[in-house]
Amino acid sequence: MDGKILAAKVRAELKQKVDGYKAKSGRVPGLAVVLVGEDPASQVYVRMKNKACEEAGYKSIVNRMPAETTTEELLAVVNEYNNDDTINGILVQLPLPKQIDEKKILYAIKPEKDVDGFHPFNVGLMNIGEETLFPCTPYGCMKFFEEYGIDTTGKNAVVIGRSNIVGKPMTSLLIKANCTVTVCHSKTKDIAGICRQADIIVAAIGKPEFVTADFVKEGAVVIDVGINRVDDKLVGDVAYEEVAKKASYITPVPGGVGPMTIAMLLANTMKAFEATL
């Protein structure tokens, strides 16, 4: 499953919508990204998000703040964007420097502008099956099923990982899509045996090539959320070459889930913008 091609398709559809809104009202969706400090990976992500916004015709603000920024200073910036009607989405790039209270920052973002889908209000709505702003990576994973015509109803799905960013929301969205879901994590016994029962495996454990062919039954769908650097090479949480021989569908790393995360950030910003019309 090619994330680059699907992400380009999503962005093109959003661009068409933006052009329509711009012609009709002069308004376009606005996204503000706040980057605190000099984390190299975060800088790369922010550049990619900004580029995607500009290509789709969004208003895009990148606010780079020094590493020594305090919680109060960052809260002031978040509140400024909360009260700016031209900004529909606010994203504070994680991780934040240690002196900043991450929870306080994420909870300060207005739920209707929380395009990362991390605010407890949006998490609560997702967990009771309501439509809301979903976390971008799991949302992107669900888009693969839609695009490739993969029926999720009644399927056994295994999610490897229980983070608030991927594992838990992925579980909620798969339940919403009528899957029977098992969550595995570092304390789970016989993960390979559990995975062999799965029609769908979503690997988000952060261990390079953890999922081998032994984990996968013939014809399973495998989504690899992991991204790990090993000897200057990017690899996922799935041993791609051997698992691809057994899977009916599989996402590569790079070029799978990664591009979809940014595409769904734009989709969430559009959703937030349309809610104001």
Order of alpha helices (4+ residues) and beta strands (2+ residues): alpha-beta-alpha-beta-alpha-beta-alpha-alpha-alpha-beta-alpha-beta-alpha-beta-beta-beta-beta-alpha-beta-alpha
